[in-house]
């Protein structure tokens, strides 16, 4: 939280968010508007920052992956993504106010970029997806400056090339879709070289924005059933969903804040 503390001293526009520990993972109690203000402050402050959109799968992964836990602990902002975290926070007596998902925050960051003239780079997802997502965002926010799109790969041997590509494009905001935990580890490893003011892992957000993968209907999201929709569409996700739903519920009930 050190950098967030500095940011909120620099600007009184957004108070320092309260955070909640859920099974040892810090989740910052921000709503979407506040996350956007904080991202704007990060860009004005310059230097390298990382935003993570934490969901129950992240929390469970962090429990068995110390490197990932370290990245989340050092991230400048960990937003609550996933209804499971909201329910857990209520159970723990420290309710988070709302969700800030990767896909919605990506859209809001694109709107911020358009308003302020910030430069956006989309990395990851299958070939063609980042380009299609960029087209969707540019249609929604005409004049948005997308300075790069590239499918790439999270493999370490590709890092020198990706660093060159991204550094040359000089983005203010970098969205990385390599799936968690790889995208968060990739950002943490490469940020010292890239120094992008805001870098955020976005998981499947580019797939949604590109229109290649439909999002669950609004009523299912409202009922917290996004996981069920994803399971019906992609049965191969079952092990991940078991981790994110029953195992997560059990662990929170047993270990609480961790
Ligand atoms: N992906 C990628 N390279 C990889 C692995 C994954 O570009 O080596 C992309 C994949 O195409 C998808 C995203 O990463 O766009 C992962 O989406 P998923 O929904 O699995 O991520 P989550 O939201 O669960 O982190």
Boltz pocket constraint, residues with backbone or C-beta under 6 A from the ligand:
constraints:
  - pocket:
      binder: B
      contacts: [[A, 124], [A, 125], [A, 126], [A, 151], [A, 152], [A, 153], [A, 154], [A, 177], [A, 178], [A, 179], [A, 180], [A, 202], [A, 203], [A, 204], [A, 205], [A, 206], [A, 207]]
      max_distance: 6.0
